[in-house]
């Protein structure tokens, strides 16, 4: 597949798999846009392994640890597909085509994406083995770091690589954590009913989970204030605005924002 056609195909799959990040990614400029799109597809690829209902936690652990190790060396597509062997038939397109998403990554940024993926796969493996049993705030911080805070760190590395934009690492982690905490709140009942998993520390009420989300989103607001480049600022502000509004909707007793509210928020950010 030629390089010209491929990013379009990557964007198609991205649109089908990521409601939150497809639009903000389109705000970015060429190299960053292709890197962040590819990174999200790679993350989604391993996320599908972590989430799959028909794969045992022990097998998830084994496969994700092997993927983590694989990413510590130059990427080997054959080796990756061999690792997927026992679950290959169950995996969606986004997971099977991970090697292609990496190839779509501009050369200079590929190492940043690979390093983050290796660390994320390790964290996912660890938490799959523990059946996502979150007991303490530290557990919640650890889990949300691996699945989301780490993305914030990678994005910060990419902003600096592409545009020389420097940000605060702790705020970057809170940016990812805050978005993940909103997801946990939104899916709390579903996770428990369908997967038998609770990401809520022992003894915590839903109010404390709201406070956790709010504290991290407040730091995320500080993170965004440090960004002066408009395209990157727009990218960061949209998911953050949606997270804030989703939190308010849930605090008001609604399950989620309406489609009209989402569209209005996109418009507000684009015109700001």
C-alpha positions, 0 to 999 in steps of 0.5 A, spaced: 500 500 500 503 506 498 504 511 503 499 516 500 493 512 501 495 509 507 494 514 512 487 515 509 486 508 511 489 509 518 484 515 519 478 510 516 480 505 522 481 511 527 474 514 525 471 507 526 474 505 533 475 512 537 469 517 538 473 521 543 480 522 539 478 522 531 476 529 531 481 532 535 487 528 531 484 532 525 486 539 528 493 537 528 498 538 522 501 533 518 507 529 521 503 530 528 497 528 525 499 521 522 503 520 528 498 521 533 493 517 529 498 511 528 499 511 536 492 511 537 491 505 533 497 501 536 494 503 543 487 501 541 490 494 538 493 492 544 487 495 548 483 490 544 487 484 547 486 487 554 479 488 553 477 481 550 471 477 553 473 470 550 481 471 552 483 468 559 486 473 564 492 469 564 493 468 556 492 476 556 498 477 561 502 472 557 501 475 550 501 483 553 508 481 556 510 478 550 508 484 546 511 489 551 518 485 550 517 485 542 517 493 542 523 493 546 527 491 539 526 493 532 519 491 530 518 484 527 511 483 524 512 476 523 514 475 531 508 479 532 503 475 529 506 469 532 505 472 539 497 473 537 497 466 534 492 463 540 487 469 539 488 471 532 481 469 530 478 473 535 482 479 534 479 485 530 482 489 524 485 494 528 489 489 532 491 485 526 494 491 522 498 493 528 504 493 524 501 497 518 499 503 523 507 503 526 509 504 518 504 509 518 508 513 523 513 518 521 520 515 522 522 521 527 517 519 532 516 512 531 521 511 537 517 515 542 510 511 540 514 504 540 517 506 547 510 508 550 506 502 547 511 497 550 510 500 557 503 500 556 502 493 554 506 491 560 501 495 565 495 492 561 499 485 562 500 486 570 493 489 571 489 483 567 493 478 571 490 482 577 483 481 574 483 489 575 482 488 582 483 496 585 483 496 592 487 503 594 488 510 591 495 508 589 492 502 585 487 507 581 493 511 580 497 506 577 492 503 573 490 510 570 497 511 569 498 505 564 492 506 560 491 513 560 497 518 564 502 514 559 498 517 553 499 524 556 506 523 557 507 520 550 503 526 547 508 531 551 514 528 548 511 528 541 509 536 542 516 537 543 519 533 538 515 536 532 514 543 535 518 544 541 512 545 545 514 544 552 509 541 558 509 539 565 510 531 565 505 531 572 500 535 569 500 531 562 499 524 566 493 528 570 490 530 563 490 522 561 488 520 568 482 525 568 479 523 562 480 515 564 476 517 571 470 520 567 470 513 563 470 509 569 465 513 572 461 513 565 462 505 565 462 503 572 455 499 572 457 496 565 464 494 568 461 490 574 455 487 570 458 485 564 466 484 566 465 483 574 470 488 574 470 495 579 476 500 578 473 503 584 478 503 590 475 499 597 470 503 601 470 509 596 463 512 594 461 515 587 462 522 590 470 520 592 471 518 584 468 524 582 473 528 586 478 524 583 476 525 576 475 533 578 482 533 581 486 530 575 481 535 570 483 541 574 491 539 573 489 538 566 486 545 565 493 547 568 497 543 562 493 546 557 495 553 559 502 551 558 501 550 550 501 556 545 501 552 539 494 553 536 493 546 533 496 542 539 492 547 543 485 545 540 487 537 540 488 538 547 482 542 549 476 538 545 477 531 549 478 536 556 472 540 555 468 533 553 470 530 559 468 536 564 461 536 561 460 529 561 462 529 569 457 535 570 452 531 566 453 525 570 453 529 577 446 532 574 444 524 574 444 523 566 448 517 563 452 522 558 452 528 554 447 528 548 449 528 541 447 535 540 451 537 546 457 534 543 457 537 537 456 544 540 462 543 544 466 541 538 464 547 534 465 552 541 472 549 541 474 550 533 471 557 534 475 559 540 
